[in-house]
Amino acid sequence: MELFIAIAITHFLALLSPGPDFFLILSTLLRQGQRSAKMICLGVATGNAFIILMIYLSLFYLGKLNPDILNIVHYAGAAYLLYLAIQCFRYANEKIDLTPVQPDHFGDTSQQILNFFKGLQSSILNPKNFMFYSSLLVLVFYQYQGLTLFGLSFWMVAVVLFWNLLLVRLLTQKAWLDLLIKKSSWLFYLSSGCFLIFAILLLCI
């Protein structure tokens, strides 16, 4: 139980450091509104669940993580981060017009499905997620039974979803929203720089 609690706390603390998912949620919130950002959050949480499932299957069938799969995800993730960096740099030069009473842009079903898959891609193509969950789950896979492993996995996915939705909620408050509108260009430049740094670090590892 002590190991279970330690891993649950470690996972929550890891969420406090902004990563690619955070900046994708932020950029979507600025450009498309709250509903679209929530779909990104749902996609991110689903991606985390998929990663955890893949790690469990790999551990079950192979006894260890497949290094070839991790290498493919490693470089695919770096390429995706570079793409996000370019997109955020482009958005920084566009005028953002967003107010608390403004209807949510891009609210049609097809766009929301696209937003869901953007969040899913961001999560799955982020090698940090594979590495982080692998390091945690390897510790507990051979020590706990299925129900406990499911409980831990459910906790991790639920916390990711709750935390990201909380961020969206906070960032749509008027005081925060006014600040985001005023500083939107710099935030997009910051997001672009962070994506670029993440990609370079991945390529250098």
Sequence and secondary structure as in RCSB ss.txt:
>XXXX:A:sequence
MELFIAIAITHFLALLSPGPDFFLILSTLLRQGQRSAKMICLGVATGNAFIILMIYLSLFYLGKLNPDILNIVHY
AGAAYLLYLAIQCFRYANEKIDLTPVQPDHFGDTSQQILNFFKGLQSSILNPKNFMFYSSLLVLVFYQYQGLTLF
GLSFWMVAVVLFWNLLLVRLLTQKAWLDLLIKKSSWLFYLSSGCFLIFAILLLCI
>XXXX:A:secstr
 HHHHHHHHHHHHHHTS  HHHHHHHHHHHHH HHHHHHHHHHHHHHHHHHHHHHHHHHHHHSS  HHHHHHHHH
HHHHHHHHHHHHHHHHTTS     TTS  SS SHHHHHHHHHHHHHHHHT HHHHHHHHHHHHHHHTTS HHHHH
HHHHHHHHHHHHHHHHHHHHHTSHHHHHHHHHTHHHHHHHHHHHHHHHHHHHHH 
